[in-house]
Amino acid sequence: MYTLRDAKVGQTVKVVKLHGEGAIKRRIMDMGITKGIDIYVRRVAPLGDPVEITVRGYELSIRKADAEMVEVE
């Protein structure tokens, strides 16, 4: 399984599936991260947390723990 956390800077990935339960999954979906959406990885902080991405035309910072729940290809 390849997750958003594994994606490299400058890479564009496509969301395949969201893992997680209830409120956590809902929060990720509320950020605009849903199945089939392309995500561009802009930057990763020096210690790896957070990951800065571009999704649906806006910039977003997402925690490593949340990025692990987004399966991509």
Stockholm file with secondary structure:
# STOCKHOLM 1.0

chainA/1-73         MYTLRDAKVGQTVKVVKLHGEGAIKRRIMDMGITKGIDIYVRRVAPLGDPVEITVRGYELSIRKADAEMVEVE
#=GR chainA/1-73 SS CCBGGGCCTTCEEEEEEECSCHHHHHHHHHTTCCTTCEEEEEEECTTSCSEEEEETTEEEEECHHHHTTEEEC
#=GC SS_cons        CCBGGGCCTTCEEEEEEECSCHHHHHHHHHTTCCTTCEEEEEEECTTSCSEEEEETTEEEEECHHHHTTEEEC
//
